[in-house]
Amino acid sequence: MARAPWLAWIAGAALLVDIILTLLVAPQAANFNAPLTQRIFYYHVPAAWAAYLAFGVTAGAGLWHLRRPTAGSDALALASAEVGTLFAIVALVTGLVWSRQEFLNYDPLRDAKVISLAVTILAYLAYFALRSAVEETARRRRVAAVYGVLALIGVPLSYFASQASIHPDFARADESLDPTLGLYLLGSTVAFTLVYAALVEARYRLARVEDALEEGP
């Protein structure tokens, strides 16, 4: 993966435009108890999407590594897992903030989507711990690749749990009352995807430098 500084500039500009549009331009959603706090969903949903994408890339890179072991595939899996965990934490925190404002007597310990996402985050924290625990390079990369593939099971579980829990659907007229809300949400998703790509690109390059230092001259 070649150095792409332009990607960071594009991602930064897209995120800035997204913040302006979603906080200042987007119409206020109707039929919500906390309509202003509802704007958090322009960040919660794209963050969750970016996390799912990242974990999918980690699994894909892991499968590729098991087939053709390379330092590059391992570095990509690690970079995507780290960025994905960051986005998953953002999704978890923003979801909790909105739910506490929107629903009376909200209990996160009884919310399936919160529990499933928290478990997914813990699974990837364990992925990092596992990598640190195995010293031999080839074995560490192989074990991490297998774990990264298996950990992907948390993504569909988290998604279906969110659909089964209290969760607004902007595609439904009785919850959005404005079809343009979906367009702003799509724009946010594109911006977050670009940010994900820029962060992974930067972390990948750093991982390659770390690999070079580990292998020595």
SEVOGU-910350 format. One record per residue: y, x, z of N, C-alpha, C in turn; residue in one letter; residue number from 1. Coordinates in steps of 0.02 Angstrom, whole numbers. Layout:
<recs>
+--------+--------+--------+---------+--------+--------+--------+--------+--------+--------+-----+
! nnorth !  neast !    nup ! canorth ! caeast !   caup ! cnorth !  ceast !    cup ! residu ! num !
+--------+--------+--------+---------+--------+--------+--------+--------+--------+--------+-----+
!      Y !      X !      Z !       Y !      X !      Z !      Y !      X !      Z !      a ! NUM !
...
+--------+--------+--------+---------+--------+--------+--------+--------+--------+--------+-----+
</recs>
This chain:
<recs>
+--------+--------+--------+---------+--------+--------+--------+--------+--------+--------+-----+
! nnorth !  neast !    nup ! canorth ! caeast !   caup ! cnorth !  ceast !    cup ! residu ! num !
+--------+--------+--------+---------+--------+--------+--------+--------+--------+--------+-----+
!    -60 !     43 !      0 !       0 !      0 !      0 !     62 !     45 !      0 !      m !   1 !
!    100 !     42 !    -54 !     159 !     84 !    -60 !    215 !     58 !    -16 !      a !   2 !
!    259 !    103 !      0 !     316 !     84 !     41 !    360 !     35 !      3 !      r !   3 !
!    378 !    -20 !     35 !     417 !    -72 !      1 !    475 !    -94 !     46 !      a !   4 !
!    528 !    -54 !     50 !     585 !    -72 !     93 !    619 !   -136 !     70 !      p !   5 !
!    615 !   -151 !      6 !     646 !   -212 !    -20 !    615 !   -274 !     11 !      w !   6 !
!    552 !   -271 !     31 !     519 !   -328 !     60 !    550 !   -347 !    126 !      l !   7 !
!    568 !   -297 !    166 !     600 !   -311 !    230 !    668 !   -343 !    220 !      a !   8 !
!    705 !   -321 !    170 !     771 !   -351 !    157 !    764 !   -423 !    134 !      w !   9 !
!    716 !   -437 !     91 !     705 !   -505 !     68 !    683 !   -550 !    125 !      i !  10 !
!    638 !   -525 !    167 !     614 !   -564 !    224 !    670 !   -578 !    273 !      a !  11 !
!    711 !   -527 !    286 !     767 !   -537 !    332 !    817 !   -588 !    306 !      g !  12 !
!    832 !   -584 !    241 !     879 !   -631 !    211 !    850 !   -702 !    213 !      a !  13 !
!    786 !   -708 !    197 !     754 !   -774 !    197 !    754 !   -804 !    267 !      a !  14 !
!    742 !   -763 !    318 !     742 !   -788 !    386 !    812 !   -810 !    408 !      l !  15 !
!    862 !   -772 !    388 !     931 !   -790 !    406 !    951 !   -856 !    374 !      l !  16 !
!    935 !   -864 !    310 !     950 !   -927 !    276 !    912 !   -984 !    308 !      v !  17 !
!    850 !   -971 !    327 !     808 !  -1023 !    358 !    838 !  -1046 !    424 !      d !  18 !
!    862 !   -999 !    464 !     892 !  -1016 !    529 !    954 !  -1060 !    519 !      i !  19 !
!    996 !  -1042 !    471 !    1056 !  -1081 !    457 !   1038 !  -1152 !    434 !      i !  20 !
!    991 !  -1156 !    388 !     972 !  -1221 !    360 !    940 !  -1267 !    413 !      l !  21 !
!    894 !  -1239 !    452 !     856 !  -1281 !    499 !    897 !  -1300 !    561 !      t !  22 !
!    944 !  -1258 !    581 !     983 !  -1273 !    641 !   1048 !  -1309 !    626 !      l !  23 !
!   1076 !  -1298 !    567 !    1142 !  -1325 !    554 !   1144 !  -1376 !    497 !      l !  24 !
!   1099 !  -1372 !    450 !    1102 !  -1414 !    391 !   1050 !  -1470 !    392 !      v !  25 !
!    991 !  -1456 !    414 !     936 !  -1506 !    412 !    956 !  -1568 !    452 !      a !  26 !
!    939 !  -1627 !    425 !     955 !  -1690 !    461 !    913 !  -1696 !    524 !      p !  27 !
!    941 !  -1733 !    570 !     906 !  -1742 !    634 !    849 !  -1793 !    625 !      q !  28 !
!    791 !  -1775 !    650 !     733 !  -1820 !    645 !    742 !  -1880 !    691 !      a !  29 !
!    716 !  -1936 !    669 !     720 !  -1997 !    708 !    656 !  -2009 !    747 !      a !  30 !
!    660 !  -2057 !    794 !     602 !  -2078 !    833 !    571 !  -2022 !    874 !      n !  31 !
!    612 !  -1975 !    897 !     589 !  -1923 !    943 !    630 !  -1929 !   1007 !      f !  32 !
!    597 !  -1918 !   1063 !     633 !  -1920 !   1127 !    680 !  -1861 !   1134 !      n !  33 !
!    662 !  -1805 !   1103 !     704 !  -1745 !   1106 !    720 !  -1722 !   1035 !      a !  34 !
!    764 !  -1758 !    999 !     776 !  -1743 !    929 !    804 !  -1674 !    916 !      p !  35 !
!    845 !  -1647 !    961 !     871 !  -1580 !    951 !    817 !  -1528 !    961 !      l !  36 !
!    778 !  -1536 !   1014 !     724 !  -1489 !   1027 !    671 !  -1493 !    973 !      t !  37 !
!    669 !  -1550 !    938 !     620 !  -1558 !    884 !    629 !  -1505 !    830 !      q !  38 !
!    689 !  -1477 !    824 !     701 !  -1427 !    773 !    659 !  -1365 !    785 !      r !  39 !
!    632 !  -1358 !    845 !     586 !  -1302 !    859 !    527 !  -1304 !    811 !      i !  40 !
!    510 !  -1363 !    788 !     452 !  -1369 !    744 !    461 !  -1333 !    678 !      f !  41 !
!    524 !  -1320 !    659 !     536 !  -1281 !    599 !    514 !  -1208 !    609 !      y !  42 !
!    502 !  -1189 !    670 !     479 !  -1121 !    686 !    407 !  -1122 !    712 !      y !  43 !
!    390 !  -1176 !    748 !     322 !  -1180 !    776 !    269 !  -1185 !    721 !      h !  44 !
!    279 !  -1231 !    674 !     229 !  -1241 !    622 !    223 !  -1179 !    576 !      v !  45 !
!    278 !  -1151 !    551 !     271 !  -1090 !    509 !    241 !  -1031 !    547 !      p !  46 !
!    257 !  -1026 !    612 !     227 !   -971 !    651 !    152 !   -980 !    656 !      a !  47 !
!    130 !  -1041 !    667 !      58 !  -1055 !    669 !     26 !  -1039 !    602 !      a !  48 !
!     59 !  -1060 !    547 !      33 !  -1045 !    481 !     27 !   -970 !    470 !      w !  49 !
!     79 !   -932 !    488 !      79 !   -860 !    479 !     23 !   -828 !    520 !      a !  50 !
!     11 !   -854 !    580 !     -43 !   -828 !    622 !   -111 !   -840 !    589 !      a !  51 !
!   -121 !   -901 !    564 !    -184 !   -917 !    531 !   -194 !   -873 !    469 !      y !  52 !
!   -141 !   -864 !    430 !    -144 !   -821 !    372 !   -163 !   -750 !    391 !      l !  53 !
!   -130 !   -725 !    444 !    -142 !   -657 !    466 !   -214 !   -647 !    487 !      a !  54 !
!   -241 !   -694 !    525 !    -310 !   -687 !    548 !   -359 !   -692 !    490 !      f !  55 !
!   -341 !   -732 !    440 !    -382 !   -736 !    380 !   -382 !   -669 !    343 !      g !  56 !
!   -325 !   -637 !    338 !    -320 !   -571 !    306 !   -361 !   -520 !    345 !      v !  57 !
!   -357 !   -523 !    411 !    -396 !   -477 !    453 !   -471 !   -485 !    439 !      t !  58 !
!   -494 !   -547 !    435 !    -564 !   -559 !    420 !   -582 !   -535 !    350 !      a !  59 !
!   -538 !   -549 !    301 !    -550 !   -526 !    233 !   -553 !   -451 !    228 !      g !  60 !
!   -507 !   -417 !    261 !    -507 !   -344 !    261 !   -569 !   -317 !    296 !      a !  61 !
!   -590 !   -353 !    348 !    -651 !   -332 !    383 !   -713 !   -338 !    339 !      g !  62 !
!   -718 !   -393 !    302 !    -774 !   -401 !    256 !   -774 !   -347 !    203 !      l !  63 !
!   -714 !   -332 !    177 !    -708 !   -279 !    127 !   -729 !   -212 !    156 !      w !  64 !
!   -710 !   -200 !    219 !    -727 !   -136 !    251 !   -803 !   -130 !    261 !      h !  65 !
!   -836 !   -186 !    278 !    -908 !   -184 !    286 !   -944 !   -170 !    220 !      l !  66 !
!   -912 !   -190 !    166 !    -941 !   -178 !    100 !   -924 !   -108 !     75 !      r !  67 !
!   -861 !    -90 !     80 !    -839 !    -24 !     57 !   -792 !      6 !    110 !      r !  68 !
!   -820 !     41 !    159 !    -780 !     67 !    215 !   -725 !    114 !    192 !      p !  69 !
!   -663 !     97 !    209 !    -606 !    140 !    195 !   -557 !    136 !    254 !      t !  70 !
!   -518 !    188 !    261 !    -467 !    187 !    314 !   -414 !    135 !    299 !      a !  71 !
!   -401 !    122 !    234 !    -350 !     74 !    215 !   -368 !      3 !    234 !      g !  72 !
!   -430 !    -17 !    224 !    -451 !    -85 !    242 !   -449 !    -95 !    317 !      s !  73 !
!   -467 !    -44 !    354 !    -464 !    -49 !    427 !   -392 !    -54 !    451 !      d !  74 !
!   -348 !    -14 !    420 !    -277 !    -16 !    439 !   -246 !    -84 !    423 !      a !  75 !
!   -265 !   -113 !    367 !    -239 !   -179 !    349 !   -264 !   -232 !    399 !      l !  76 !
!   -328 !   -228 !    418 !    -355 !   -276 !    467 !   -318 !   -270 !    533 !      a !  77 !
!   -306 !   -209 !    556 !    -271 !   -199 !    619 !   -199 !   -224 !    615 !      l !  78 !
!   -164 !   -206 !    562 !     -94 !   -226 !    554 !    -88 !   -301 !    553 !      a !  79 !
!   -131 !   -335 !    515 !    -127 !   -407 !    510 !   -145 !   -441 !    575 !      s !  80 !
!   -193 !   -413 !    611 !    -213 !   -442 !    676 !   -156 !   -437 !    726 !      a !  81 !
!   -120 !   -381 !    727 !     -65 !   -373 !    774 !     -8 !   -421 !    758 !      e !  82 !
!     10 !   -425 !    694 !      64 !   -470 !    674 !     43 !   -543 !    685 !      v !  83 !
!    -20 !   -558 !    670 !     -44 !   -626 !    681 !    -43 !   -646 !    754 !      g !  84 !
!    -60 !   -600 !    798 !     -57 !   -615 !    869 !     14 !   -629 !    891 !      t !  85 !
!     61 !   -591 !    864 !     132 !   -602 !    880 !    153 !   -672 !    858 !      l !  86 !
!    135 !   -692 !    799 !     154 !   -759 !    774 !    118 !   -813 !    814 !      f !  87 !
!     56 !   -801 !    834 !      19 !   -850 !    874 !     53 !   -861 !    941 !      a !  88 !
!     78 !   -808 !    971 !     115 !   -814 !   1034 !    179 !   -855 !   1024 !      i !  89 !
!    214 !   -842 !    968 !     274 !   -881 !    952 !    257 !   -955 !    944 !      v !  90 !
!    202 !   -969 !    909 !     181 !  -1038 !    900 !    163 !  -1071 !    966 !      a !  91 !
!    130 !  -1034 !   1009 !     111 !  -1061 !   1074 !    172 !  -1078 !   1117 !      l !  92 !
!    218 !  -1031 !   1121 !     277 !  -1040 !   1164 !    321 !  -1096 !   1137 !      v !  93 !
!    334 !  -1097 !   1071 !     377 !  -1149 !   1043 !    345 !  -1218 !   1049 !      t !  94 !
!    279 !  -1221 !   1042 !     244 !  -1284 !   1050 !    249 !  -1310 !   1121 !      g !  95 !
!    243 !  -1265 !   1169 !     248 !  -1285 !   1240 !    319 !  -1310 !   1256 !      l !  96 !
!    369 !  -1275 !   1231 !     439 !  -1294 !   1245 !    453 !  -1364 !   1217 !      v !  97 !
!    433 !  -1377 !   1155 !     446 !  -1442 !   1125 !    407 !  -1497 !   1161 !      w !  98 !
!    344 !  -1485 !   1176 !     302 !  -1537 !   1207 !    328 !  -1555 !   1277 !      s !  99 !
!    352 !  -1505 !   1313 !     379 !  -1519 !   1381 !    441 !  -1563 !   1377 !      r ! 100 !
!    479 !  -1556 !   1324 !     540 !  -1597 !   1316 !    525 !  -1665 !   1286 !      q ! 101 !
!    474 !  -1669 !   1244 !     460 !  -1731 !   1207 !    419 !  -1781 !   1247 !      e ! 102 !
!    371 !  -1757 !   1286 !     324 !  -1802 !   1319 !    331 !  -1800 !   1394 !      f ! 103 !
!    336 !  -1859 !   1425 !     340 !  -1863 !   1497 !    272 !  -1846 !   1528 !      l ! 104 !
!    274 !  -1812 !   1584 !     213 !  -1794 !   1620 !    165 !  -1753 !   1576 !      n ! 105 !
!    194 !  -1712 !   1534 !     153 !  -1671 !   1490 !    116 !  -1617 !   1530 !      y ! 106 !
!     51 !  -1611 !   1519 !      10 !  -1562 !   1553 !    -23 !  -1517 !   1501 !      d ! 107 !
!      0 !  -1455 !   1493 !     -28 !  -1411 !   1442 !   -102 !  -1395 !   1452 !      p ! 108 !
!   -125 !  -1400 !   1515 !    -195 !  -1385 !   1529 !   -242 !  -1440 !   1503 !      l ! 109 !
!   -212 !  -1496 !   1483 !    -252 !  -1550 !   1453 !   -239 !  -1558 !   1379 !      r ! 110 !
!   -203 !  -1511 !   1351 !    -185 !  -1513 !   1280 !   -233 !  -1467 !   1242 !      d ! 111 !
!   -275 !  -1497 !   1200 !    -326 !  -1458 !   1164 !   -296 !  -1405 !   1119 !      a ! 112 !
!   -239 !  -1420 !   1088 !    -210 !  -1372 !   1042 !   -183 !  -1311 !   1079 !      k ! 113 !
!   -157 !  -1321 !   1139 !    -132 !  -1265 !   1179 !   -190 !  -1222 !   1202 !      v ! 114 !
!   -242 !  -1253 !   1226 !    -299 !  -1216 !   1252 !   -333 !  -1177 !   1195 !      i ! 115 !
!   -342 !  -1209 !   1138 !    -376 !  -1175 !   1082 !   -336 !  -1117 !   1056 !      s ! 116 !
!   -269 !  -1126 !   1052 !    -227 !  -1071 !   1027 !   -225 !  -1014 !   1078 !      l ! 117 !
!   -223 !  -1030 !   1142 !    -224 !   -979 !   1193 !   -289 !   -939 !   1192 !      a ! 118 !
!   -344 !   -974 !   1181 !    -409 !   -940 !   1177 !   -411 !   -895 !   1115 !      v ! 119 !
!   -382 !   -918 !   1060 !    -379 !   -877 !    999 !   -339 !   -813 !   1011 !      t ! 120 !
!   -283 !   -820 !   1045 !    -242 !   -761 !   1061 !   -282 !   -712 !   1105 !      i ! 121 !
!   -317 !   -738 !   1154 !    -357 !   -695 !   1198 !   -412 !   -660 !   1159 !      l ! 122 !
!   -439 !   -695 !   1109 !    -492 !   -665 !   1068 !   -466 !   -604 !   1030 !      a ! 123 !
!   -405 !   -608 !   1006 !    -377 !   -552 !    968 !   -351 !   -497 !   1015 !      y ! 124 !
!   -332 !   -515 !   1074 !    -316 !   -463 !   1124 !   -379 !   -424 !   1141 !      l ! 125 !
!   -436 !   -460 !   1143 !    -499 !   -426 !   1154 !   -517 !   -381 !   1095 !      a ! 126 !
!   -497 !   -401 !   1035 !    -507 !   -360 !    975 !   -472 !   -293 !    982 !      y ! 127 !
!   -411 !   -294 !   1007 !    -374 !   -232 !   1018 !   -406 !   -189 !   1073 !      f ! 128 !
!   -429 !   -223 !   1126 !    -462 !   -186 !   1181 !   -526 !   -154 !   1155 !      a ! 129 !
!   -562 !   -189 !   1113 !    -624 !   -162 !   1085 !   -610 !   -100 !   1043 !      l ! 130 !
!   -559 !   -103 !   1004 !    -541 !    -45 !    963 !   -525 !     16 !   1007 !      r ! 131 !
!   -491 !      3 !   1062 !    -472 !     58 !   1107 !   -532 !     87 !   1144 !      s ! 132 !
!   -583 !     45 !   1152 !    -641 !     66 !   1192 !   -690 !    109 !   1153 !      a ! 133 !
!   -689 !    104 !   1087 !    -736 !    142 !   1045 !   -701 !    203 !   1018 !      v ! 134 !
!   -725 !    262 !   1035 !    -691 !    324 !   1016 !   -708 !    348 !    946 !      e ! 135 !
!   -772 !    344 !    928 !    -793 !    370 !    863 !   -763 !    327 !    807 !      e ! 136 !
!   -728 !    360 !    762 !    -687 !    324 !    713 !   -727 !    276 !    669 !      t ! 137 !
!   -778 !    300 !    636 !    -816 !    258 !    590 !   -848 !    199 !    626 !      a ! 138 !
!   -874 !    211 !    686 !    -906 !    157 !    724 !   -853 !    107 !    747 !      r ! 139 !
!   -795 !    131 !    768 !    -741 !     86 !    790 !   -720 !     40 !    733 !      r ! 140 !
!   -712 !     68 !    674 !    -690 !     28 !    617 !   -744 !    -24 !    598 !      r ! 141 !
!   -806 !     -5 !    602 !    -861 !    -50 !    584 !   -866 !   -107 !    635 !      r ! 142 !
!   -865 !    -90 !    699 !    -869 !   -141 !    751 !   -809 !   -188 !    748 !      v ! 143 !
!   -750 !   -160 !    737 !    -689 !   -201 !    733 !   -692 !   -247 !    673 !      a ! 144 !
!   -721 !   -224 !    618 !    -727 !   -266 !    558 !   -772 !   -327 !    572 !      a ! 145 !
!   -828 !   -315 !    605 !    -873 !   -370 !    622 !   -839 !   -419 !    669 !      v ! 146 !
!   -805 !   -392 !    720 !    -771 !   -436 !    768 !   -715 !   -475 !    734 !      y ! 147 !
!   -678 !   -443 !    689 !    -623 !   -477 !    655 !   -647 !   -535 !    612 !      g ! 148 !
!   -707 !   -528 !    584 !    -736 !   -583 !    544 !   -756 !   -640 !    590 !      v ! 149 !
!   -790 !   -623 !    645 !    -814 !   -675 !    691 !   -757 !   -711 !    726 !      l ! 150 !
!   -703 !   -674 !    741 !    -646 !   -704 !    777 !   -611 !   -757 !    736 !      a ! 151 !
!   -622 !   -756 !    670 !    -588 !   -805 !    627 !   -609 !   -877 !    643 !      l ! 152 !
!   -665 !   -885 !    678 !    -687 !   -953 !    695 !   -636 !   -989 !    738 !      i ! 153 !
!   -594 !   -951 !    773 !    -542 !   -982 !    814 !   -489 !  -1017 !    774 !      g ! 154 !
!   -479 !   -998 !    711 !    -427 !  -1029 !    669 !   -443 !  -1102 !    653 !      v ! 155 !
!   -500 !  -1119 !    625 !    -514 !  -1190 !    612 !   -518 !  -1231 !    677 !      p ! 156 !
!   -544 !  -1201 !    730 !    -547 !  -1237 !    794 !   -477 !  -1253 !    819 !      l ! 157 !
!   -431 !  -1205 !    813 !    -362 !  -1216 !    835 !   -328 !  -1269 !    791 !      s ! 158 !
!   -340 !  -1265 !    726 !    -308 !  -1313 !    681 !   -331 !  -1384 !    694 !      y ! 159 !
!   -396 !  -1394 !    698 !    -422 !  -1462 !    709 !   -404 !  -1488 !    779 !      f ! 160 !
!   -399 !  -1443 !    827 !    -377 !  -1463 !    894 !   -306 !  -1488 !    892 !      a ! 161 !
!   -264 !  -1455 !    852 !    -194 !  -1477 !    847 !   -188 !  -1545 !    813 !      s ! 162 !
!   -232 !  -1558 !    765 !    -231 !  -1622 !    731 !   -256 !  -1679 !    776 !      q ! 163 !
!   -300 !  -1662 !    823 !    -328 !  -1712 !    868 !   -284 !  -1723 !    929 !      a ! 164 !
!   -235 !  -1679 !    939 !    -191 !  -1685 !    998 !   -127 !  -1722 !    978 !      s ! 165 !
!    -83 !  -1730 !   1027 !     -18 !  -1760 !   1015 !     21 !  -1713 !    968 !      i ! 166 !
!     36 !  -1738 !    910 !      64 !  -1693 !    859 !    100 !  -1735 !    807 !      h ! 167 !
!    164 !  -1721 !    794 !     200 !  -1760 !    743 !    178 !  -1743 !    673 !      p ! 168 !
!    184 !  -1790 !    629 !     167 !  -1780 !    559 !    229 !  -1796 !    517 !      d ! 169 !
!    261 !  -1745 !    491 !     323 !  -1756 !    454 !    312 !  -1793 !    389 !      f ! 170 !
!    250 !  -1798 !    367 !     236 !  -1834 !    306 !    236 !  -1910 !    317 !      a ! 171 !
!    233 !  -1931 !    379 !     233 !  -2003 !    394 !    304 !  -2029 !    402 !      r ! 172 !
!    318 !  -2084 !    368 !     386 !  -2111 !    370 !    407 !  -2132 !    439 !      a ! 173 !
!    360 !  -2155 !    480 !     378 !  -2180 !    546 !    392 !  -2124 !    595 !      d ! 174 !
!    379 !  -2062 !    575 !     393 !  -2006 !    620 !    450 !  -1963 !    594 !      e ! 175 !
!    463 !  -1963 !    531 !     517 !  -1920 !    504 !    577 !  -1962 !    482 !      s ! 176 !
!    565 !  -2016 !    445 !     616 !  -2060 !    419 !    663 !  -2025 !    371 !      l ! 177 !
!    645 !  -1964 !    350 !     685 !  -1927 !    303 !    640 !  -1878 !    265 !      d ! 178 !
!    628 !  -1892 !    201 !     581 !  -1849 !    163 !    604 !  -1777 !    156 !      p ! 179 !
!    669 !  -1764 !    166 !     693 !  -1695 !    159 !    669 !  -1651 !    216 !      t ! 180 !
!    647 !  -1680 !    272 !     622 !  -1640 !    327 !    564 !  -1596 !    303 !      l ! 181 !
!    522 !  -1624 !    261 !     465 !  -1585 !    236 !    488 !  -1526 !    194 !      g ! 182 !
!    544 !  -1533 !    158 !     569 !  -1478 !    118 !    595 !  -1421 !    162 !      l ! 183 !
!    629 !  -1438 !    216 !     652 !  -1386 !    262 !    593 !  -1351 !    295 !      y ! 184 !
!    542 !  -1389 !    311 !     483 !  -1360 !    342 !    448 !  -1313 !    293 !      l ! 185 !
!    445 !  -1332 !    229 !     416 !  -1289 !    178 !    457 !  -1225 !    170 !      l ! 186 !
!    523 !  -1232 !    171 !     566 !  -1173 !    167 !    554 !  -1125 !    224 !      g ! 187 !
!    546 !  -1152 !    284 !     533 !  -1110 !    343 !    466 !  -1075 !    335 !      s ! 188 !
!    417 !  -1110 !    308 !     351 !  -1080 !    299 !    354 !  -1022 !    250 !      t ! 189 !
!    393 !  -1030 !    196 !     401 !   -975 !    149 !    435 !   -916 !    182 !      v ! 190 !
!    487 !   -929 !    222 !     523 !   -875 !    256 !    478 !   -838 !    304 !      a ! 191 !
!    439 !   -875 !    343 !     394 !   -843 !    391 !    338 !   -804 !    356 !      f ! 192 !
!    317 !   -828 !    299 !     266 !   -792 !    261 !    294 !   -724 !    237 !      t ! 193 !
!    356 !   -725 !    215 !     388 !   -662 !    194 !    397 !   -614 !    253 !      l ! 194 !
!    416 !   -641 !    310 !     422 !   -599 !    370 !    354 !   -570 !    389 !      v ! 195 !
!    302 !   -611 !    385 !     234 !   -587 !    398 !    217 !   -528 !    352 !      y ! 196 !
!    229 !   -537 !    288 !     213 !   -485 !    239 !    252 !   -420 !    254 !      a ! 197 !
!    316 !   -427 !    271 !     356 !   -368 !    285 !    332 !   -331 !    348 !      a ! 198 !
!    315 !   -369 !    400 !     290 !   -338 !    461 !    223 !   -304 !    451 !      l ! 199 !
!    180 !   -336 !    413 !     114 !   -306 !    400 !    122 !   -243 !    358 !      v ! 200 !
!    166 !   -245 !    309 !     177 !   -186 !    268 !    201 !   -127 !    310 !      e ! 201 !
!    247 !   -140 !    356 !     273 !    -86 !    399 !    220 !    -61 !    447 !      a ! 202 !
!    182 !   -109 !    477 !     130 !    -89 !    525 !     72 !    -53 !    491 !      r ! 203 !
!     58 !    -72 !    429 !       5 !    -40 !    391 !     23 !     34 !    379 !      y ! 204 !
!     84 !     46 !    359 !     105 !    116 !    347 !    101 !    157 !    410 !      r ! 205 !
!    120 !    127 !    467 !     115 !    162 !    531 !     42 !    176 !    548 !      l ! 206 !
!     -2 !    128 !    536 !     -73 !    138 !    550 !   -101 !    194 !    507 !      a ! 207 !
!    -79 !    200 !    446 !    -103 !    254 !    403 !    -80 !    322 !    429 !      r ! 208 !
!    -19 !    324 !    455 !       5 !    387 !    485 !    -37 !    404 !    546 !      v ! 209 !
!    -53 !    354 !    587 !     -94 !    365 !    646 !   -164 !    390 !    626 !      e ! 210 !
!   -191 !    362 !    572 !    -256 !    385 !    548 !   -253 !    458 !    526 !      d ! 211 !
!   -200 !    476 !    491 !    -192 !    545 !    468 !   -188 !    593 !    527 !      a ! 212 !
!   -152 !    573 !    579 !    -146 !    616 !    638 !   -213 !    621 !    675 !      l ! 213 !
!   -251 !    567 !    676 !    -315 !    568 !    709 !   -366 !    612 !    673 !      e ! 214 !
!   -364 !    609 !    606 !    -411 !    649 !    566 !   -392 !    722 !    566 !      e ! 215 !
!   -328 !    737 !    577 !    -306 !    806 !    579 !   -298 !    837 !    510 !      g ! 216 !
!   -277 !    900 !    507 !    -266 !    934 !    444 !   -331 !    945 !    405 !      p ! 217 !
+--------+--------+--------+---------+--------+--------+--------+--------+--------+--------+-----+
</recs>
